Every structure is written in structure tokens, then in C-alpha cells.
């Protein structure tokens, strides 16, 4: 009967030169150092992109609020213009004021 060999870990788990560079394998150490530099610059670039998106979202929010404020003013002016032109169009005046109020509520949210 054959004697069973003790089970060993696969080659992927062994400690080799790539995982533990020493002075004897300078090329591997240089390669790892260069790859760390590349990783650092990638992380820095990603951080700058996140910061840029963060600033962009704040500007976008400010522009949206200003747009809502402008729309509310436009509807107020339409209500006043309709009121001055013809006081019998109460439905149009009420609708314009409702639209202005809707845009103001959107600002407050």
C-alpha cells in the first residue's frame, strides 16, 4: 500500500521574492517600489476627482436654487401682468401664483 504524503499548501501561498524583496533581489524591490509610486499617484488623482465632484455638486445645487428663484419671480410677474391686463382672468392669476408658490417650496426643501 502506498504511503500518503503530508498535504502541503499550494504554490500560491508560499513566500517568494515578490512578497518579501531582499537586498539580493534588487530588481524585484525596485519593481515593487515603482508600483507603490504608481499606486500613490493613482490614489492622489482619485482624491482630486472626488474633490472636484464635491465642489461641482455644490455649484450645481446653488444654480438649481437660483433657477427655482428665477422661475418663482417669472410666475409672479405673469400673475401681476395678467391682473393689470384683465382682472376677469382670475383662474390664470391663481394658476400663476400657485406656480410661483410651488417654485418657492422647491427652494425650501
C-alpha positions as protocol buffer text, in pm:
chain_id: "A"
residue {
  index: 1
  type: UNK
  ca { x: 0 y: 0 z: 0 }
}
residue {
  index: 2
  type: UNK
  ca { x: 119 y: 347 z: -93 }
}
residue {
  index: 3
  type: UNK
  ca { x: 218 y: 578 z: 182 }
}
residue {
  index: 4
  type: UNK
  ca { x: 33 y: 915 z: 175 }
}
residue {
  index: 5
  type: UNK
  ca { x: 241 y: 1228 z: 157 }
}
residue {
  index: 6
  type: UNK
  ca { x: 155 y: 1504 z: 403 }
}
residue {
  index: 7
  type: UNK
  ca { x: -61 y: 1769 z: 245 }
}
residue {
  index: 8
  type: UNK
  ca { x: 118 y: 2098 z: 175 }
}
residue {
  index: 9
  type: UNK
  ca { x: -13 y: 2439 z: 85 }
}
residue {
  index: 10
  type: UNK
  ca { x: -32 y: 2532 z: -282 }
}
residue {
  index: 11
  type: UNK
  ca { x: 238 y: 2734 z: -453 }
}
residue {
  index: 12
  type: UNK
  ca { x: 29 y: 3049 z: -434 }
}
residue {
  index: 13
  type: UNK
  ca { x: 68 y: 3061 z: -56 }
}
residue {
  index: 14
  type: UNK
  ca { x: 445 y: 3020 z: -49 }
}
residue {
  index: 15
  type: UNK
  ca { x: 662 y: 3315 z: 40 }
}
residue {
  index: 16
  type: UNK
  ca { x: 863 y: 3409 z: -263 }
}
residue {
  index: 17
  type: UNK
  ca { x: 1070 y: 3700 z: -382 }
}
residue {
  index: 18
  type: UNK
  ca { x: 769 y: 3906 z: -492 }
}
residue {
  index: 19
  type: UNK
  ca { x: 622 y: 3918 z: -145 }
}
residue {
  index: 20
  type: UNK
  ca { x: 940 y: 3970 z: 52 }
}
residue {
  index: 21
  type: UNK
  ca { x: 1203 y: 4151 z: -152 }
}
residue {
  index: 22
  type: UNK
  ca { x: 1552 y: 4148 z: -5 }
}
residue {
  index: 23
  type: UNK
  ca { x: 1885 y: 4306 z: -94 }
}
residue {
  index: 24
  type: UNK
  ca { x: 1971 y: 4009 z: -313 }
}
residue {
  index: 25
  type: UNK
  ca { x: 1678 y: 4068 z: -544 }
}
residue {
  index: 26
  type: UNK
  ca { x: 1716 y: 4442 z: -610 }
}
residue {
  index: 27
  type: UNK
  ca { x: 1519 y: 4432 z: -934 }
}
residue {
  index: 28
  type: UNK
  ca { x: 1214 y: 4297 z: -754 }
}
residue {
  index: 29
  type: UNK
  ca { x: 1247 y: 4558 z: -479 }
}
residue {
  index: 30
  type: UNK
  ca { x: 1274 y: 4835 z: -740 }
}
residue {
  index: 31
  type: UNK
  ca { x: 972 y: 4699 z: -923 }
}
residue {
  index: 32
  type: UNK
  ca { x: 765 y: 4695 z: -603 }
}
residue {
  index: 33
  type: UNK
  ca { x: 876 y: 5048 z: -515 }
}
residue {
  index: 34
  type: UNK
  ca { x: 781 y: 5174 z: -860 }
}
residue {
  index: 35
  type: UNK
  ca { x: 442 y: 5004 z: -837 }
}
residue {
  index: 36
  type: UNK
  ca { x: 385 y: 5171 z: -500 }
}
residue {
  index: 37
  type: UNK
  ca { x: 460 y: 5509 z: -660 }
}
residue {
  index: 38
  type: UNK
  ca { x: 212 y: 5438 z: -938 }
}
residue {
  index: 39
  type: UNK
  ca { x: -50 y: 5336 z: -681 }
}
residue {
  index: 40
  type: UNK
  ca { x: 12 y: 5654 z: -480 }
}
residue {
  index: 41
  type: UNK
  ca { x: -31 y: 5878 z: -786 }
}
residue {
  index: 42
  type: UNK
  ca { x: -348 y: 5694 z: -882 }
}
residue {
  index: 43
  type: UNK
  ca { x: -488 y: 5743 z: -532 }
}
residue {
  index: 44
  type: UNK
  ca { x: -395 y: 6112 z: -540 }
}
residue {
  index: 45
  type: UNK
  ca { x: -565 y: 6153 z: -877 }
}
residue {
  index: 46
  type: UNK
  ca { x: -878 y: 5981 z: -749 }
}
residue {
  index: 47
  type: UNK
  ca { x: -884 y: 6208 z: -443 }
}
residue {
  index: 48
  type: UNK
  ca { x: -866 y: 6515 z: -668 }
}
residue {
  index: 49
  type: UNK
  ca { x: -1152 y: 6380 z: -879 }
}
residue {
  index: 50
  type: UNK
  ca { x: -1362 y: 6328 z: -566 }
}
residue {
  index: 51
  type: UNK
  ca { x: -1286 y: 6684 z: -452 }
}
residue {
  index: 52
  type: UNK
  ca { x: -1376 y: 6819 z: -795 }
}
residue {
  index: 53
  type: UNK
  ca { x: -1709 y: 6631 z: -791 }
}
residue {
  index: 54
  type: UNK
  ca { x: -1778 y: 6757 z: -437 }
}
residue {
  index: 55
  type: UNK
  ca { x: -1729 y: 7118 z: -548 }
}
residue {
  index: 56
  type: UNK
  ca { x: -1927 y: 7060 z: -866 }
}
residue {
  index: 57
  type: UNK
  ca { x: -2227 y: 6929 z: -668 }
}
residue {
  index: 58
  type: UNK
  ca { x: -2230 y: 7242 z: -451 }
}
residue {
  index: 59
  type: UNK
  ca { x: -2220 y: 7469 z: -755 }
}
residue {
  index: 60
  type: UNK
  ca { x: -2491 y: 7261 z: -921 }
}
residue {
  index: 61
  type: UNK
  ca { x: -2712 y: 7289 z: -611 }
}
residue {
  index: 62
  type: UNK
  ca { x: -2661 y: 7666 z: -595 }
}
residue {
  index: 63
  type: UNK
  ca { x: -2751 y: 7700 z: -967 }
}
residue {
  index: 64
  type: UNK
  ca { x: -3063 y: 7490 z: -916 }
}
residue {
  index: 65
  type: UNK
  ca { x: -3179 y: 7710 z: -626 }
}
residue {
  index: 66
  type: UNK
  ca { x: -3117 y: 8025 z: -832 }
}
residue {
  index: 67
  type: UNK
  ca { x: -3314 y: 7874 z: -1121 }
}
residue {
  index: 68
  type: UNK
  ca { x: -3609 y: 7797 z: -890 }
}
residue {
  index: 69
  type: UNK
  ca { x: -3594 y: 8152 z: -753 }
}
residue {
  index: 70
  type: UNK
  ca { x: -3597 y: 8290 z: -1108 }
}
residue {
  index: 71
  type: UNK
  ca { x: -3895 y: 8070 z: -1205 }
}
residue {
  index: 72
  type: UNK
  ca { x: -4089 y: 8192 z: -900 }
}
residue {
  index: 73
  type: UNK
  ca { x: -4022 y: 8553 z: -999 }
}
residue {
  index: 74
  type: UNK
  ca { x: -4131 y: 8485 z: -1358 }
}
residue {
  index: 75
  type: UNK
  ca { x: -4462 y: 8339 z: -1241 }
}
residue {
  index: 76
  type: UNK
  ca { x: -4516 y: 8632 z: -1001 }
}
residue {
  index: 77
  type: UNK
  ca { x: -4461 y: 8874 z: -1290 }
}
residue {
  index: 78
  type: UNK
  ca { x: -4703 y: 8676 z: -1507 }
}
residue {
  index: 79
  type: UNK
  ca { x: -4968 y: 8693 z: -1236 }
}
residue {
  index: 80
  type: UNK
  ca { x: -4921 y: 9070 z: -1199 }
}
residue {
  index: 81
  type: UNK
  ca { x: -4922 y: 9127 z: -1575 }
}
residue {
  index: 82
  type: UNK
  ca { x: -5242 y: 8924 z: -1614 }
}
residue {
  index: 83
  type: UNK
  ca { x: -5401 y: 9111 z: -1322 }
}
residue {
  index: 84
  type: UNK
  ca { x: -5316 y: 9450 z: -1473 }
}
residue {
  index: 85
  type: UNK
  ca { x: -5424 y: 9348 z: -1821 }
}
residue {
  index: 86
  type: UNK
  ca { x: -5754 y: 9177 z: -1737 }
}
residue {
  index: 87
  type: UNK
  ca { x: -5893 y: 9129 z: -1386 }
}
residue {
  index: 88
  type: UNK
  ca { x: -6155 y: 8881 z: -1513 }
}
residue {
  index: 89
  type: UNK
  ca { x: -5893 y: 8610 z: -1568 }
}
residue {
  index: 90
  type: UNK
  ca { x: -5885 y: 8503 z: -1205 }
}
residue {
  index: 91
  type: UNK
  ca { x: -5809 y: 8141 z: -1294 }
}
residue {
  index: 92
  type: UNK
  ca { x: -5493 y: 8239 z: -1481 }
}
residue {
  index: 93
  type: UNK
  ca { x: -5386 y: 8465 z: -1194 }
}
residue {
  index: 94
  type: UNK
  ca { x: -5442 y: 8191 z: -936 }
}
residue {
  index: 95
  type: UNK
  ca { x: -5256 y: 7938 z: -1152 }
}
residue {
  index: 96
  type: UNK
  ca { x: -4958 y: 8172 z: -1190 }
}
residue {
  index: 97
  type: UNK
  ca { x: -4947 y: 8232 z: -814 }
}
residue {
  index: 98
  type: UNK
  ca { x: -4969 y: 7858 z: -748 }
}
residue {
  index: 99
  type: UNK
  ca { x: -4674 y: 7801 z: -981 }
}
residue {
  index: 100
  type: UNK
  ca { x: -4473 y: 8072 z: -804 }
}
residue {
  index: 101
  type: UNK
  ca { x: -4554 y: 7914 z: -466 }
}
residue {
  index: 102
  type: UNK
  ca { x: -4452 y: 7571 z: -597 }
}
residue {
  index: 103
  type: UNK
  ca { x: -4111 y: 7702 z: -704 }
}
residue {
  index: 104
  type: UNK
  ca { x: -4062 y: 7873 z: -366 }
}
residue {
  index: 105
  type: UNK
  ca { x: -4145 y: 7548 z: -184 }
}
residue {
  index: 106
  type: UNK
  ca { x: -3886 y: 7374 z: -401 }
}
residue {
  index: 107
  type: UNK
  ca { x: -3625 y: 7621 z: -276 }
}
residue {
  index: 108
  type: UNK
  ca { x: -3711 y: 7548 z: 87 }
}
residue {
  index: 109
  type: UNK
  ca { x: -3670 y: 7173 z: 50 }
}
